[in-house]
Amino acid sequence: MAEFRPWFKVRFIAGLFVTIPIVITGYVLWFFFIHIDEIFSPFYERLFGRPIYGLGFLTALVLILLIGTIATNVVGRRVLQWVERILLALPFFKRIYPAVKQLVDSFSPQKRSAFKEFVLVEHPRKGEYAFAFLTGSVTVAGEPTQELVAAFVPTNHLYLGDIVLVPRDEVIPTGLSIEDGIRIILSAGTATPRRLPE
C-alpha cells in the first residue's frame, strides 16, 4: 500500500496536467459555440419552423469572413473607416475602442511588425529582469542627447503591461522570435528555453 500511494499520486497529477488544458479549451469552444449560436438561432427557428443547432455559429463565421474580405479591399476599408468615425463619436465608445483596437492590431498578422524584437530589460528595479517587446525608439533632447528604446513589458499575459524607456545598450537581446516571445508570455514563462540563443 505504501508503494501504491506515490505511484497513484504521480500518475494522477500527470493526468490532471494533461486533462485540465483539454477540458478548459473544450469548455471555451463550447461556450463560444453555444452563445454565438443563440444570437442567430431565433431567426432561423422562425424561418425554418424548428431550431437548427450550429447554423447560427456557422453564420457568425461567415460574417467574420465577410468583414475580413471587406476590410482587405480599398472600398471596404473606406466604408469601415466611415463606420469607425461614427462609432468614435459616441462618448463611452471613443474612450475604450481606440485602446482595444491598437492592442488587437499589435498582434494581428498584418501588423505584427509593431513588435520589433523580443528582449530582456531591467524592470521593475535594478538587478531584476523582465521579458519585453521593443516597440520603437525615442530621442530625448538635452546635453547630451539620449537615445532610448520603448519596451512593452506584459504584466497580464499580453493584454496589459508597462511601457518602459531604456537606453539601447542596456537591452539584452534574447535571440528569440516574436512568436517565441508570445508563446513564453502566454505560458507564464514555462516555455522559456533553458539557454537563450546568443
MDTraj code that builds the backbone (N, CA, C; nanometers):
import mdtraj as md
import numpy as np

residues = "MET ALA GLU PHE ARG PRO TRP PHE LYS VAL ARG PHE ILE ALA GLY LEU PHE VAL THR ILE PRO ILE VAL ILE THR GLY TYR VAL LEU TRP PHE PHE PHE ILE HIS ILE ASP GLU ILE PHE SER PRO PHE TYR GLU ARG LEU PHE GLY ARG PRO ILE TYR GLY LEU GLY PHE LEU THR ALA LEU VAL LEU ILE LEU LEU ILE GLY THR ILE ALA THR ASN VAL VAL GLY ARG ARG VAL LEU GLN TRP VAL GLU ARG ILE LEU LEU ALA LEU PRO PHE PHE LYS ARG ILE TYR PRO ALA VAL LYS GLN LEU VAL ASP SER PHE SER PRO GLN LYS ARG SER ALA PHE LYS GLU PHE VAL LEU VAL GLU HIS PRO ARG LYS GLY GLU TYR ALA PHE ALA PHE LEU THR GLY SER VAL THR VAL ALA GLY GLU PRO THR GLN GLU LEU VAL ALA ALA PHE VAL PRO THR ASN HIS LEU TYR LEU GLY ASP ILE VAL LEU VAL PRO ARG ASP GLU VAL ILE PRO THR GLY LEU SER ILE GLU ASP GLY ILE ARG ILE ILE LEU SER ALA GLY THR ALA THR PRO ARG ARG LEU PRO GLU".split()
xyz = np.array([
    [0.0836, -0.1218, 0.0000],
    [0.0000, 0.0000, 0.0000],
    [0.0863, 0.1258, 0.0000],
    [0.1981, 0.1225, 0.0740],
    [0.2879, 0.2379, 0.0809],
    [0.3486, 0.2670, -0.0557],
    [0.3753, 0.1630, -0.1350],
    [0.4317, 0.1829, -0.2681],
    [0.3258, 0.2314, -0.3671],
    [0.2015, 0.1951, -0.3420],
    [0.0927, 0.2332, -0.4325],
    [0.0646, 0.3842, -0.4273],
    [0.0760, 0.4447, -0.3087],
    [0.0423, 0.5872, -0.2934],
    [0.1276, 0.6787, -0.3810],
    [0.2614, 0.6698, -0.3771],
    [0.3395, 0.7565, -0.4670],
    [0.3134, 0.7265, -0.6146],
    [0.2935, 0.5973, -0.6478],
    [0.2618, 0.5608, -0.7866],
    [0.1321, 0.6288, -0.8302],
    [0.0306, 0.6205, -0.7451],
    [-0.1003, 0.6809, -0.7743],
    [-0.0891, 0.8329, -0.7836],
    [-0.0173, 0.8929, -0.6884],
    [-0.0044, 1.0393, -0.6814],
    [0.0611, 1.0944, -0.8076],
    [0.1715, 1.0348, -0.8485],
    [0.2453, 1.0818, -0.9672],
    [0.1585, 1.0725, -1.0918],
    [0.0902, 0.9616, -1.1093],
    [0.0102, 0.9429, -1.2298],
    [-0.1178, 1.0264, -1.2285],
    [-0.1739, 1.0469, -1.1102],
    [-0.2943, 1.1291, -1.1015],
    [-0.2620, 1.2758, -1.1336],
    [-0.1526, 1.3255, -1.0781],
    [-0.1123, 1.4646, -1.1062],
    [-0.0776, 1.4810, -1.2539],
    [-0.0074, 1.3831, -1.3111],
    [0.0248, 1.3883, -1.4538],
    [-0.1038, 1.3904, -1.5371],
    [-0.2014, 1.3108, -1.4957],
    [-0.3299, 1.3093, -1.5654],
    [-0.4012, 1.4421, -1.5579],
    [-0.3930, 1.5056, -1.4403],
    [-0.4553, 1.6382, -1.4249],
    [-0.3941, 1.7396, -1.5202],
    [-0.2606, 1.7403, -1.5274],
    [-0.1933, 1.8391, -1.6125],
    [-0.2211, 1.8169, -1.7602],
    [-0.2540, 1.6950, -1.7981],
    [-0.2913, 1.6679, -1.9371],
    [-0.4387, 1.7011, -1.9598],
    [-0.5229, 1.6652, -1.8625],
    [-0.6681, 1.6781, -1.8787],
    [-0.7178, 1.8219, -1.8668],
    [-0.6664, 1.8966, -1.7697],
    [-0.7184, 2.0315, -1.7433],
    [-0.7111, 2.1225, -1.8654],
    [-0.5960, 2.1335, -1.9365],
    [-0.5948, 2.2197, -2.0565],
    [-0.6956, 2.1763, -2.1622],
    [-0.7132, 2.0426, -2.1774],
    [-0.8093, 1.9925, -2.2763],
    [-0.9512, 2.0316, -2.2371],
    [-0.9839, 2.0152, -2.1076],
    [-1.1185, 2.0480, -2.0593],
    [-1.1462, 2.1976, -2.0730],
    [-1.0493, 2.2793, -2.0339],
    [-1.0684, 2.4255, -2.0408],
    [-1.0859, 2.4696, -2.1853],
    [-1.0007, 2.4181, -2.2745],
    [-1.0121, 2.4531, -2.4168],
    [-1.1477, 2.4105, -2.4719],
    [-1.1885, 2.2879, -2.4377],
    [-1.3190, 2.2387, -2.4828],
    [-1.4335, 2.3234, -2.4304],
    [-1.4234, 2.3656, -2.3035],
    [-1.5292, 2.4471, -2.2438],
    [-1.5379, 2.5831, -2.3120],
    [-1.4216, 2.6458, -2.3391],
    [-1.4207, 2.7770, -2.4056],
    [-1.4836, 2.7661, -2.5434],
    [-1.4473, 2.6615, -2.6188],
    [-1.5049, 2.6438, -2.7522],
    [-1.6551, 2.6167, -2.7444],
    [-1.6958, 2.5344, -2.6470],
    [-1.8380, 2.5053, -2.6293],
    [-1.9147, 2.6320, -2.5911],
    [-1.8584, 2.7110, -2.4976],
    [-1.9222, 2.8350, -2.4534],
    [-1.9392, 2.9310, -2.5710],
    [-1.8335, 2.9448, -2.6518],
    [-1.8389, 3.0320, -2.7681],
    [-1.9436, 2.9823, -2.8672],
    [-1.9444, 2.8511, -2.8920],
    [-2.0384, 2.7907, -2.9873],
    [-2.1825, 2.8150, -2.9440],
    [-2.2122, 2.7850, -2.8159],
    [-2.3500, 2.7963, -2.7651],
    [-2.3993, 2.9402, -2.7693],
    [-2.3191, 3.0337, -2.7198],
    [-2.3665, 3.1720, -2.7078],
    [-2.3740, 3.2435, -2.8424],
    [-2.2804, 3.2150, -2.9320],
    [-2.2898, 3.2735, -3.0656],
    [-2.4095, 3.2140, -3.1396],
    [-2.4290, 3.0849, -3.1215],
    [-2.5412, 3.0173, -3.1875],
    [-2.6746, 3.0737, -3.1402],
    [-2.6842, 3.1059, -3.0097],
    [-2.8091, 3.1587, -2.9533],
    [-2.8484, 3.2938, -3.0129],
    [-2.7509, 3.3711, -3.0574],
    [-2.7806, 3.5033, -3.1148],
    [-2.8618, 3.4894, -3.2435],
    [-2.8224, 3.3932, -3.3274],
    [-2.8865, 3.3783, -3.4586],
    [-2.9967, 3.2729, -3.4609],
    [-2.9994, 3.1858, -3.3608],
    [-3.0966, 3.0755, -3.3609],
    [-3.2419, 3.1195, -3.3731],
    [-3.2869, 3.2251, -3.2993],
    [-3.4288, 3.2653, -3.3121],
    [-3.4688, 3.2994, -3.4552],
    [-3.3789, 3.3624, -3.5300],
    [-3.4088, 3.3977, -3.6696],
    [-3.4310, 3.2717, -3.7532],
    [-3.3394, 3.1742, -3.7402],
    [-3.3519, 3.0510, -3.8192],
    [-3.4696, 2.9655, -3.7728],
    [-3.5019, 2.9746, -3.6436],
    [-3.6162, 2.8991, -3.5918],
    [-3.7460, 2.9509, -3.6521],
    [-3.7570, 3.0845, -3.6646],
    [-3.8765, 3.1425, -3.7285],
    [-3.8782, 3.1102, -3.8779],
    [-3.7594, 3.1075, -3.9389],
    [-3.7504, 3.0846, -4.0827],
    [-3.7837, 2.9402, -4.1202],
    [-3.7295, 2.8445, -4.0429],
    [-3.7474, 2.7035, -4.0763],
    [-3.8519, 2.6336, -3.9903],
    [-3.9008, 2.7008, -3.8861],
    [-4.0037, 2.6420, -3.8016],
    [-3.9512, 2.5491, -3.6940],
    [-3.8208, 2.5320, -3.6880],
    [-3.7603, 2.4488, -3.5842],
    [-3.6148, 2.4918, -3.5652],
    [-3.5594, 2.4679, -3.4463],
    [-3.4201, 2.5073, -3.4231],
    [-3.3223, 2.4179, -3.5000],
    [-3.2211, 2.4786, -3.5564],
    [-3.1154, 2.4034, -3.6258],
    [-2.9836, 2.4405, -3.5582],
    [-2.9377, 2.3536, -3.4699],
    [-2.8188, 2.3826, -3.3909],
    [-2.6941, 2.3894, -3.4793],
    [-2.6151, 2.4902, -3.4524],
    [-2.4890, 2.5069, -3.5251],
    [-2.4981, 2.6028, -3.6413],
    [-2.6202, 2.6280, -3.6914],
    [-2.6362, 2.7167, -3.8065],
    [-2.6028, 2.8616, -3.7695],
    [-2.6393, 2.9008, -3.6477],
    [-2.6061, 3.0361, -3.6010],
    [-2.4556, 3.0553, -3.5887],
    [-2.3868, 2.9517, -3.5401],
    [-2.2414, 2.9574, -3.5268],
    [-2.1758, 2.9699, -3.6641],
    [-2.2240, 2.8921, -3.7607],
    [-2.1711, 2.8999, -3.8972],
    [-2.1966, 3.0375, -3.9578],
    [-2.3122, 3.0953, -3.9265],
    [-2.3445, 3.2299, -3.9749],
    [-2.2443, 3.3313, -3.9219],
    [-2.2095, 3.3191, -3.7926],
    [-2.1116, 3.4100, -3.7325],
    [-1.9764, 3.3975, -3.8017],
    [-1.9350, 3.2736, -3.8315],
    [-1.8080, 3.2521, -3.9009],
    [-1.8098, 3.3158, -4.0399],
    [-1.9222, 3.2997, -4.1106],
    [-1.9345, 3.3586, -4.2444],
    [-1.9295, 3.5109, -4.2365],
    [-1.9969, 3.5699, -4.1358],
    [-1.9948, 3.7150, -4.1185],
    [-1.8539, 3.7663, -4.0910],
    [-1.7805, 3.6940, -4.0060],
    [-1.6426, 3.7337, -3.9761],
    [-1.5574, 3.7284, -4.1028],
    [-1.5748, 3.6218, -4.1816],
    [-1.5019, 3.6082, -4.3074],
    [-1.5388, 3.7199, -4.4038],
    [-1.6676, 3.7543, -4.4095],
    [-1.7152, 3.8604, -4.4975],
    [-1.6561, 3.9958, -4.4583],
    [-1.6564, 4.0241, -4.3282],
    [-1.5987, 4.1502, -4.2802],
    [-1.4494, 4.1552, -4.3101],
    [-1.3805, 4.0410, -4.2928],
    [-1.2382, 4.0349, -4.3257],
    [-1.2119, 4.0601, -4.4722],
    [-1.2997, 4.0062, -4.5579],
    [-1.2862, 4.0276, -4.7026],
    [-1.3077, 4.1741, -4.7378],
    [-1.4086, 4.2356, -4.6753],
    [-1.4362, 4.3779, -4.6987],
    [-1.3187, 4.4634, -4.6526],
    [-1.2623, 4.4281, -4.5367],
    [-1.1552, 4.5080, -4.4772],
    [-1.0257, 4.5022, -4.5563],
    [-1.0119, 4.4028, -4.6454],
    [-0.8872, 4.3880, -4.7194],
    [-0.8926, 4.4479, -4.8594],
    [-1.0018, 4.5178, -4.8945],
    [-1.0015, 4.5896, -5.0225],
    [-1.0220, 4.7390, -4.9981],
    [-0.9870, 4.8187, -5.0954],
    [-0.9825, 4.9650, -5.0795],
    [-1.1183, 5.0229, -5.0431],
    [-1.2217, 4.9861, -5.1173],
    [-1.3561, 5.0400, -5.0920],
    [-1.4037, 4.9975, -4.9538],
    [-1.3836, 4.8703, -4.9206],
    [-1.4263, 4.8195, -4.7907],
    [-1.3580, 4.8912, -4.6754],
    [-1.2277, 4.9187, -4.6888],
    [-1.1546, 4.9903, -4.5832],
    [-1.2127, 5.1291, -4.5607],
    [-1.2515, 5.1954, -4.6703],
    [-1.3094, 5.3301, -4.6570],
    [-1.4443, 5.3250, -4.5875],
    [-1.5239, 5.2235, -4.6199],
    [-1.6544, 5.2076, -4.5541],
    [-1.6348, 5.1823, -4.4049],
    [-1.5415, 5.0930, -4.3709],
    [-1.5162, 5.0629, -4.2304],
    [-1.4617, 5.1839, -4.1554],
    [-1.3790, 5.2642, -4.2217],
    [-1.3277, 5.3866, -4.1593],
    [-1.4412, 5.4847, -4.1321],
    [-1.5373, 5.4909, -4.2252],
    [-1.6534, 5.5791, -4.2071],
    [-1.7374, 5.5324, -4.0880],
    [-1.7616, 5.4019, -4.0795],
    [-1.8370, 5.3451, -3.9666],
    [-1.7615, 5.3697, -3.8360],
    [-1.6306, 5.3551, -3.8413],
    [-1.5475, 5.3763, -3.7227],
    [-1.5578, 5.5199, -3.6729],
    [-1.5578, 5.6152, -3.7649],
    [-1.5705, 5.7576, -3.7267],
    [-1.7038, 5.7850, -3.6576],
    [-1.8102, 5.7212, -3.7073],
    [-1.9423, 5.7373, -3.6454],
    [-1.9408, 5.6814, -3.5034],
    [-1.8835, 5.5619, -3.4871],
    [-1.8790, 5.4978, -3.3553],
    [-1.7930, 5.5778, -3.2575],
    [-1.6857, 5.6391, -3.3091],
    [-1.5970, 5.7170, -3.2215],
    [-1.6626, 5.8459, -3.1729],
    [-1.7750, 5.8811, -3.2322],
    [-1.8478, 5.9991, -3.1860],
    [-1.9281, 5.9683, -3.0594],
    [-1.9465, 5.8397, -3.0292],
    [-2.0193, 5.8002, -2.9078],
    [-1.9293, 5.8187, -2.7857],
    [-1.9803, 5.8812, -2.6792],
    [-1.8971, 5.9188, -2.5640],
    [-1.8147, 5.8067, -2.5030],
    [-1.8779, 5.6944, -2.4649],
    [-1.8047, 5.5881, -2.3973],
    [-1.7234, 5.5060, -2.4958],
    [-1.7772, 5.4861, -2.6133],
    [-1.7115, 5.4048, -2.7153],
    [-1.5746, 5.4613, -2.7513],
    [-1.5674, 5.5946, -2.7659],
    [-1.4424, 5.6558, -2.8113],
    [-1.3319, 5.6478, -2.7054],
    [-1.3688, 5.6214, -2.5801],
    [-1.2678, 5.6080, -2.4746],
    [-1.2065, 5.4682, -2.4717],
    [-1.2863, 5.3680, -2.5066],
    [-1.2416, 5.2293, -2.4950],
    [-1.1906, 5.1738, -2.6278],
    [-1.2628, 5.2006, -2.7352],
    [-1.2334, 5.1384, -2.8642],
    [-1.0911, 5.1602, -2.9149],
    [-1.0376, 5.2846, -2.9160],
    [-0.9028, 5.3041, -2.9713],
    [-0.7961, 5.2201, -2.9022],
    [-0.8039, 5.2101, -2.7695],
    [-0.7035, 5.1319, -2.6967],
    [-0.7149, 4.9839, -2.7290],
    [-0.8394, 4.9330, -2.7333],
    [-0.8612, 4.7913, -2.7647],
    [-0.8154, 4.7618, -2.9073],
    [-0.8484, 4.8498, -3.0011],
    [-0.8117, 4.8295, -3.1417],
    [-0.6599, 4.8281, -3.1590],
    [-0.5935, 4.9203, -3.0920],
    [-0.4482, 4.9271, -3.1033],
    [-0.3820, 4.8018, -3.0469],
    [-0.4374, 4.7525, -2.9358],
    [-0.3836, 4.6313, -2.8746],
    [-0.4026, 4.5113, -2.9664],
    [-0.5230, 4.4957, -3.0206],
    [-0.5516, 4.3826, -3.1098],
    [-0.4670, 4.3924, -3.2366],
    [-0.4534, 4.5146, -3.2909],
    [-0.3736, 4.5341, -3.4117],
    [-0.2290, 4.4932, -3.3915],
    [-0.1791, 4.5109, -3.2696],
    [-0.0388, 4.4774, -3.2416],
    [-0.0109, 4.3291, -3.2630],
    [-0.1151, 4.2452, -3.2454],
    [-0.0972, 4.1009, -3.2572],
    [-0.1557, 4.0443, -3.3861],
    [-0.2078, 4.1318, -3.4718],
    [-0.2642, 4.0831, -3.5971],
    [-0.1517, 4.0467, -3.6933],
    [-0.1754, 3.9510, -3.7858],
    [-0.0711, 3.9114, -3.8811],
    [-0.0215, 4.0278, -3.9654],
    [-0.1104, 4.1226, -3.9987],
    [-0.0718, 4.2347, -4.0833],
    [0.0159, 4.3354, -4.0108],
    [-0.0002, 4.3460, -3.8782],
    [0.0706, 4.4500, -3.8041],
    [0.1600, 4.3930, -3.6947],
    [0.1992, 4.2670, -3.7083],
    [0.2861, 4.2052, -3.6094],
    [0.4187, 4.2798, -3.5995],
    [0.4544, 4.3558, -3.7078],
    [0.5801, 4.4303, -3.7084],
    [0.5812, 4.5406, -3.6041],
    [0.4668, 4.5657, -3.5364],
    [0.4652, 4.6642, -3.4277],
    [0.5637, 4.6229, -3.3189],
    [0.5863, 4.4932, -3.3036],
    [0.6882, 4.4421, -3.2121],
    [0.8157, 4.4185, -3.2925],
    [0.9216, 4.4898, -3.2572],
    [1.0461, 4.4813, -3.3341],
    [1.1347, 4.3658, -3.2895],
    [1.1360, 4.3401, -3.1581],
    [1.2308, 4.2429, -3.1049],
    [1.1844, 4.1966, -2.9670],
    [1.2158, 4.0718, -2.9328],
    [1.1846, 4.0169, -2.8007],
    [1.3132, 4.0183, -2.7190],
    [1.3119, 4.0922, -2.6068],
    [1.4357, 4.1195, -2.5334],
    [1.4167, 4.1038, -2.3825],
    [1.5244, 4.1259, -2.3099],
    [1.5214, 4.1362, -2.1646],
    [1.5584, 4.2779, -2.1252],
    [1.4837, 4.3345, -2.0296],
    [1.5177, 4.4668, -1.9761],
    [1.5137, 4.4609, -1.8235],
    [1.5881, 4.5490, -1.7610],
    [1.5838, 4.5568, -1.6153],
    [1.4533, 4.6244, -1.5743],
    [1.3679, 4.5498, -1.5041],
    [1.2360, 4.6005, -1.4652],
    [1.1784, 4.5050, -1.3609],
    [1.1158, 4.5500, -1.2560],
    [1.0822, 4.6905, -1.2247],
    [1.1925, 4.7658, -1.1500],
    [1.3030, 4.6965, -1.1129],
    [1.4115, 4.7651, -1.0437],
    [1.5450, 4.7080, -1.0863],
    [1.6509, 4.7755, -1.0532],
    [1.7856, 4.7337, -1.0894],
    [1.8141, 4.5920, -1.0387],
    [1.8685, 4.5111, -1.1259],
    [1.9025, 4.3747, -1.0882],
    [1.7927, 4.2731, -1.1127],
    [1.6715, 4.3196, -1.1471],
    [1.5602, 4.2306, -1.1811],
    [1.5276, 4.2469, -1.3292],
    [1.5068, 4.1354, -1.3972],
    [1.4863, 4.1397, -1.5414],
    [1.3473, 4.0901, -1.5799],
    [1.2973, 4.1461, -1.6897],
    [1.1654, 4.1061, -1.7403],
    [1.1733, 4.0920, -1.8918],
    [1.0943, 3.9996, -1.9446],
    [1.0827, 3.9886, -2.0901],
    [1.0045, 4.1093, -2.1409],
    [1.0414, 4.1577, -2.2592],
    [0.9740, 4.2747, -2.3158],
    [0.9795, 4.2684, -2.4676],
    [0.8874, 4.3419, -2.5294],
    [0.8860, 4.3577, -2.6748],
    [0.9274, 4.5015, -2.7072],
    [1.0296, 4.5184, -2.7901],
    [1.0663, 4.6530, -2.8332],
    [0.9625, 4.7018, -2.9330],
    [0.9147, 4.8248, -2.9118],
    [0.8092, 4.8781, -2.9986],
    [0.8497, 5.0049, -3.0729],
    [0.9601, 5.0661, -3.0345],
    [1.0016, 5.1879, -3.1024],
    [1.1214, 5.2510, -3.0341],
    [1.1555, 5.3705, -3.0767],
    [1.2676, 5.4420, -3.0169],
    [1.2328, 5.5895, -3.0046],
    [1.3033, 5.6572, -2.9169],
    [1.2775, 5.7990, -2.8947],
    [1.4095, 5.8687, -2.8617],
    [1.4231, 5.9912, -2.9103],
    [1.5416, 6.0715, -2.8807],
    [1.5040, 6.1785, -2.7801],
    [1.5757, 6.1819, -2.6681],
    [1.5494, 6.2819, -2.5643],
    [1.6515, 6.3936, -2.5804],
    [1.6012, 6.5136, -2.6128],
    [1.6904, 6.6276, -2.6348],
    [1.7537, 6.6713, -2.5032],
    [1.8745, 6.7186, -2.5103],
    [1.9438, 6.7645, -2.3900],
    [2.0928, 6.7565, -2.4099],
    [2.1652, 6.7753, -2.3046],
    [2.3113, 6.7666, -2.3088],
    [2.3585, 6.6563, -2.2157],
    [2.3958, 6.5398, -2.2642],
    [2.3958, 6.5034, -2.4073],
    [2.2599, 6.4515, -2.4522],
    [2.2399, 6.4430, -2.5834],
    [2.1181, 6.3824, -2.6383],
    [2.1178, 6.2333, -2.6057],
    [2.0030, 6.1820, -2.5630],
    [1.9952, 6.0417, -2.5219],
    [1.9015, 5.9648, -2.6131],
    [1.9488, 5.8484, -2.6587],
    [1.8687, 5.7606, -2.7428],
    [1.8097, 5.6494, -2.6557],
    [1.6774, 5.6439, -2.6512],
    [1.6091, 5.5425, -2.5708],
    [1.5228, 5.4547, -2.6608],
    [1.4963, 5.3343, -2.6145],
    [1.4029, 5.2467, -2.6858],
    [1.2815, 5.2229, -2.5975],
    [1.1657, 5.2119, -2.6611],
    [1.0414, 5.1832, -2.5880],
    [1.0216, 5.0333, -2.5832],
    [0.9996, 4.9819, -2.4628],
    [0.9794, 4.8385, -2.4444],
    [0.8468, 4.8142, -2.3735],
    [0.7678, 4.7229, -2.4293],
    [0.6399, 4.6845, -2.3686],
    [0.6631, 4.5597, -2.2852],
    [0.6415, 4.5723, -2.1543],
    [0.6602, 4.4606, -2.0612],
    [0.5224, 4.4085, -2.0211],
    [0.4794, 4.2938, -2.0742],
    [0.3466, 4.2407, -2.0375],
    [0.3395, 4.2089, -1.8887],
    [0.2310, 4.2502, -1.8248],
    [0.2111, 4.2208, -1.6828],
    [0.0869, 4.1352, -1.6593],
    [0.0036, 4.1192, -1.7634],
    [-0.1160, 4.0358, -1.7528],
    [-0.1341, 3.9655, -1.8863],
    [-0.0587, 3.8571, -1.9041],
    [-0.0496, 3.7883, -2.0328],
    [-0.0061, 3.8903, -2.1376],
    [-0.0829, 3.9092, -2.2451],
    [-0.0417, 4.0046, -2.3480],
    [-0.1293, 4.1285, -2.3505],
    [-0.2275, 4.1345, -2.2598],
    [-0.3283, 4.2382, -2.2724],
    [-0.2916, 4.3679, -2.2009],
    [-0.2236, 4.3574, -2.0891],
    [-0.1849, 4.4753, -2.0138],
    [-0.0352, 4.4704, -1.9866],
    [0.0238, 4.5874, -1.9669],
    [0.1662, 4.5877, -1.9389],
    [0.2179, 4.7269, -1.9132],
    [0.3477, 4.7345, -1.8895],
    [0.4152, 4.8619, -1.8653],
    [0.4950, 4.9007, -1.9891],
    [0.4997, 5.0301, -2.0159],
    [0.5863, 5.0824, -2.1210],
    [0.7062, 5.1454, -2.0516],
    [0.8251, 5.0919, -2.0765],
    [0.9449, 5.1465, -2.0141],
    [1.0389, 5.1968, -2.1221],
    [1.1074, 5.3061, -2.0924],
    [1.2076, 5.3626, -2.1837],
    [1.3447, 5.3348, -2.1251],
    [1.4274, 5.2653, -2.2010],
    [1.5599, 5.2284, -2.1524],
    [1.6643, 5.2581, -2.2588],
    [1.7885, 5.2862, -2.2181],
    [1.8962, 5.3043, -2.3166],
    [1.9165, 5.1774, -2.3991],
    [1.9445, 5.1927, -2.5268],
    [1.9565, 5.0775, -2.6166],
    [2.0644, 4.9805, -2.5710],
    [2.1742, 5.0346, -2.5149],
    [2.2832, 4.9450, -2.4766],
    [2.2544, 4.8665, -2.3485],
    [2.1420, 4.8977, -2.2818],
    [2.1039, 4.8219, -2.1629],
    [2.0032, 4.7112, -2.1925],
    [1.9619, 4.7041, -2.3187],
    [1.8693, 4.5989, -2.3609],
    [1.9485, 4.4714, -2.3904],
    [1.8998, 4.3588, -2.3391],
    [1.9669, 4.2303, -2.3619],
    [1.8884, 4.1515, -2.4668],
    [1.9471, 4.1288, -2.5844],
    [1.8764, 4.0501, -2.6869],
    [1.8575, 3.9056, -2.6400],
    [1.7448, 3.8462, -2.6757],
    [1.7210, 3.7057, -2.6400],
    [1.7539, 3.6118, -2.7558],
    [1.7543, 3.6676, -2.8779],
    [1.7760, 3.5827, -2.9946],
    [1.6533, 3.5027, -3.0334],
    [1.5392, 3.5306, -2.9666],
    [1.4154, 3.4580, -2.9948],
    [1.3249, 3.5418, -3.0850],
    [1.2407, 3.4754, -3.1606],
    [1.1464, 3.5447, -3.2484],
    [1.0307, 3.6028, -3.1673],
    [0.9536, 3.6905, -3.2316],
    [0.8350, 3.7483, -3.1662],
    [0.7362, 3.6373, -3.1312],
    [0.7193, 3.5400, -3.2203],
    [0.6282, 3.4284, -3.1944],
    [0.6721, 3.3486, -3.0723],
    [0.8036, 3.3244, -3.0604],
    [0.8557, 3.2547, -2.9425],
    [0.8289, 3.3364, -2.8163],
    [0.8448, 3.4687, -2.8270],
    [0.8205, 3.5568, -2.7127],
    [0.6763, 3.5516, -2.6669],
    [0.5842, 3.5545, -2.7624],
    [0.4416, 3.5478, -2.7290],
    [0.4100, 3.4144, -2.6609],
    [0.4699, 3.3064, -2.7123],
    [0.4496, 3.1742, -2.6526],
    [0.4993, 3.1713, -2.5077],
    [0.6131, 3.2342, -2.4819],
    [0.6694, 3.2378, -2.3462],
    [0.5786, 3.3156, -2.2521],
    [0.5288, 3.4306, -2.2983],
    [0.4419, 3.5140, -2.2138],
    [0.3120, 3.4402, -2.1831],
    [0.2496, 3.3805, -2.2865],
    [0.1219, 3.3119, -2.2668],
    [0.1345, 3.1881, -2.1796],
    [0.2549, 3.1295, -2.1756],
    [0.2752, 3.0099, -2.0933],
    [0.3234, 3.0456, -1.9533],
    [0.3197, 3.1743, -1.9200],
    [0.3667, 3.2222, -1.7891],
    [0.5131, 3.1850, -1.7653],
    [0.5905, 3.1817, -1.8729],
    [0.7332, 3.1568, -1.8616],
    [0.7745, 3.0118, -1.8714],
    [0.6783, 2.9201, -1.8720],
    [0.7147, 2.7782, -1.8730],
    [0.7744, 2.7346, -2.0074],
    [0.7511, 2.8121, -2.1135],
    [0.8066, 2.7781, -2.2449],
    [0.9448, 2.8398, -2.2665],
    [0.9981, 2.9049, -2.1637],
    [1.1308, 2.9663, -2.1770],
    [1.2377, 2.8581, -2.1942],
    [1.3219, 2.8699, -2.2968],
    [1.4279, 2.7700, -2.3143],
    [1.5290, 2.7777, -2.2011],
    [1.5964, 2.6672, -2.1730],
    [1.6955, 2.6636, -2.0655],
    [1.8122, 2.7568, -2.0952],
    [1.8415, 2.7739, -2.2241],
    [1.9514, 2.8617, -2.2623],
    [1.9046, 2.9488, -2.3782],
    [1.9195, 3.0806, -2.3650],
    [1.8777, 3.1721, -2.4712],
    [1.9849, 3.1756, -2.5786],
    [1.9426, 3.1810, -2.7059],
    [2.0419, 3.1894, -2.8148],
    [2.1244, 3.3171, -2.8012],
    [2.2462, 3.3117, -2.8513],
    [2.3325, 3.4312, -2.8470],
    [2.2977, 3.5228, -2.9623],
])
top = md.Topology()
chain = top.add_chain()
for i, resn in enumerate(residues, 1):
    res = top.add_residue(resn, chain, resSeq=i)
    for name in ("N", "CA", "C"):
        top.add_atom(name, md.element.get_by_symbol(name[0]), res)
traj = md.Trajectory(xyz[None], top)
